[in-house]
Amino acid sequence: MYEVELKVRADHATVRDRLEAIDAEAVGTVRQVDTYFDAPDRNFAETDEALRIRQESESGETDPTVAITYKGPLVDDESKTREEAETRVADGDAIHAILTGLGYEPAATVSKERTRYSVDSCTVTLDRVEGLGEFVEVEVETERDLEAGDAAADDALEDLRGDAEAVLERLGLDPADGIRTSYLGLLLADG
């Protein structure tokens, strides 16, 4: 699966008003705690990859779901488009122990509250990230191989990115203000 994602800093109160005005469908709010890992055999910062364990819980829930995710390198210069593979795991402590047993080391933790909406074919997420502030992400997912490097893949990527840009613009946000750096990268840069 590939995700085409555009992210901007934005005031949530203003964006919520615009979401209501365009009849966006509220999906729900979750709390996520993401632990990112460094690999023993390569530098993920240099290869532009990521490996994380995500714990996610809905409001009031005490037993989070846990997933492990691999994110491949970015595939274009205008968005955060990348291949992503994710699966849920039954035991977060066990998967953590497996990774550290194989030499992977926890690098950093990103904690955030996410409120999701559905707009057209996109998911709009209002993120409040601890230590960074408020962001809006617009994401479109596809099973199409966007790394193929052929004209059809390039056209598909351009169309999906255009869909995400159109939603940002409907929310009064400028796609040119897009941030391609991950929350992890932003946190590490703030040091």
C-alpha positions in Angstrom: 0.0 0.0 0.0 1.1 3.6 -0.7 0.0 6.7 1.1 0.0 10.1 -0.4 0.1 12.6 2.4 0.3 16.4 2.7 0.9 18.0 6.1 0.7 21.7 7.2 0.8 23.5 10.5 -2.7 24.9 11.1 -5.0 26.2 13.9 -7.4 23.4 14.7 -10.3 25.7 15.7 -10.3 27.3 12.2 -10.0 24.0 10.4 -12.8 22.5 12.4 -15.1 25.3 11.3 -14.2 24.7 7.7 -14.7 20.9 8.1 -18.2 21.6 9.4 -18.9 24.0 6.5 -18.0 21.4 3.9 -19.9 18.6 5.7 -16.9 16.5 6.5 -17.8 13.2 8.2 -16.3 12.9 11.7 -14.5 9.5 12.1 -13.2 9.7 15.7 -10.4 10.7 18.0 -7.5 8.5 19.1 -4.4 8.8 21.2 -1.2 7.4 19.6 2.2 6.7 21.1 4.7 5.8 18.4 8.1 4.3 19.4 10.6 4.5 16.5 13.6 2.2 16.2 17.1 2.5 14.8 18.3 -0.5 12.8 21.6 -2.3 13.6 22.5 -2.6 9.9 21.7 0.8 8.4 20.8 4.4 9.3 17.1 5.0 8.7 17.7 8.7 8.7 20.0 8.3 5.7 17.8 5.8 3.9 14.6 7.8 4.7 12.9 4.7 6.2 11.1 4.2 9.5 10.2 1.3 11.7 7.8 1.9 14.6 5.5 0.3 17.1 2.3 2.2 17.5 0.0 2.0 20.5 -3.4 3.5 19.7 -6.4 3.9 22.0 -9.7 5.6 21.6 -10.9 8.1 24.3 -11.5 6.3 27.6 -10.0 3.0 26.4 -7.3 1.5 28.6 -6.2 -1.4 26.4 -4.5 0.0 23.3 -4.3 -1.8 20.0 -0.7 -2.3 18.8 0.7 -2.3 15.3 4.2 -2.5 13.8 4.8 -0.4 10.7 7.6 -0.2 8.1 7.7 3.0 6.0 9.8 3.1 2.9 11.6 6.1 1.5 9.7 9.1 0.1 8.9 8.6 -3.6 8.4 12.2 -4.7 9.6 15.7 -4.0 6.2 17.3 -3.3 4.5 15.2 -0.7 5.1 12.5 1.9 4.3 9.7 -0.5 5.8 6.3 0.5 5.2 2.7 0.6 3.9 1.5 4.0 3.4 -2.0 5.4 1.6 -2.3 8.7 0.1 -5.1 10.7 -1.5 -5.4 14.2 0.2 -7.5 16.8 -1.3 -9.2 19.8 1.4 -8.3 22.3 3.3 -4.9 22.2 5.8 -6.0 24.8 6.7 -9.1 22.8 7.2 -7.3 19.5 9.4 -4.7 21.4 11.4 -7.6 22.9 11.8 -9.2 19.5 13.1 -6.0 17.9 15.5 -5.2 20.6 16.7 -8.9 20.6 17.5 -8.5 17.0 19.6 -5.4 17.7 17.0 -2.7 16.9 17.1 0.1 19.5 14.3 2.6 20.5 15.3 6.0 19.0 12.4 8.3 20.0 8.8 8.4 21.0 6.1 10.6 19.3 2.9 11.1 21.2 -0.2 12.7 19.6 -3.9 13.1 19.7 -5.5 12.6 16.3 -9.0 13.5 15.2 -10.0 12.1 11.8 -12.5 13.2 9.2 -13.5 11.9 5.8 -13.7 14.3 2.9 -14.2 13.0 -0.6 -11.6 10.2 -1.1 -9.3 11.6 1.6 -8.8 11.3 5.3 -8.2 14.6 7.1 -6.5 14.3 10.4 -6.1 17.1 13.0 -2.9 16.2 15.0 -1.9 17.7 18.3 1.7 16.5 18.7 3.4 16.7 22.1 6.3 19.1 21.8 5.4 20.4 18.3 1.8 21.8 18.3 -1.1 21.5 15.8 -1.0 20.1 12.3 -3.4 19.0 9.6 -2.7 16.0 7.4 -4.6 15.1 4.3 -4.0 11.5 3.1 -5.1 9.3 0.3 -4.2 5.6 0.2 -3.7 3.4 -2.9 -2.7 -0.1 -3.7 -1.1 1.2 -7.0 2.7 0.9 -7.1 3.7 4.6 -7.2 7.4 3.8 -7.4 7.1 2.1 -10.8 8.7 5.1 -12.5 6.5 4.8 -15.5 4.1 7.4 -16.9 1.0 5.7 -15.5 2.5 5.6 -12.0 3.5 9.3 -12.3 0.0 10.2 -13.5 -1.6 8.3 -10.7 0.6 10.0 -8.1 -0.1 13.4 -9.6 -3.9 12.7 -9.5 -3.8 11.5 -5.9 -1.7 14.4 -4.8 -4.1 16.7 -6.6 -7.0 15.2 -4.7 -5.2 15.9 -1.4 -4.3 19.4 -2.5 -7.9 20.2 -3.4 -9.1 19.2 0.1 -6.4 21.3 1.7 -7.5 24.3 -0.4 -11.2 23.6 0.6 -10.0 23.9 4.2 -8.4 27.3 3.5 -4.9 25.9 3.7 -2.1 26.3 1.2 -0.5 23.1 -0.2 2.7 25.2 -0.8 3.1 25.3 3.0 3.4 21.5 3.1 5.9 19.9 5.5 7.6 16.7 4.2 9.5 16.0 7.4 7.9 13.4 9.7 6.9 14.3 13.3 9.9 12.2 14.4 12.2 14.3 12.2 10.7 17.5 13.5 11.1 16.4 17.1 14.7 15.4 16.6 15.5 18.6 14.8 14.1 20.6 17.8 16.5 18.5 19.9 
